Amino acid sequence: QVQLVESGGGLVQPGGSLRLSCAASGVAFSIYDMGWYRQAPGKQRELVAVISSGDTTHYAGTVKGRFTISRDNVKNTVYLQMNSLKPEDTAVYYCNADRVGTNIEYWGQGTQVTVSS
């Protein structure tokens, strides 16, 4: 049974930092592209960052230079370091595992990030 479990969300002031983690189980983690997506109220889910199985990274323009995605294939965990947070970063953040070239992908349950003073 595949599980993706996010953690690390919470309430932070503008300009602050958070580190999200997504622990994967039941999946051959190292061969999946791993991504972080977010969905704000009333908006569509959007890509935040992705890291390929070969460690190539891609970021949405709105977070580039502020967020960093990384992975640990020993711990089967992907991270999202979020710095200089803004109120517009407020959303539920979801972890995604994508087996490129197939229609196999998995989602976590999401973790809430709220940026507010």
Secondary structure, 3 states (H helix, E strand, C coil): CCEEEEECCEEECCCCCEEEEEEEECCCHHHCEEEEEEECCCCCCEEEEEECCCCCEEECCCCCCCEEEEEECCCCEEEEEECCCCHHHCEEEEEEEEECCCCEEEECCCEEEEECC
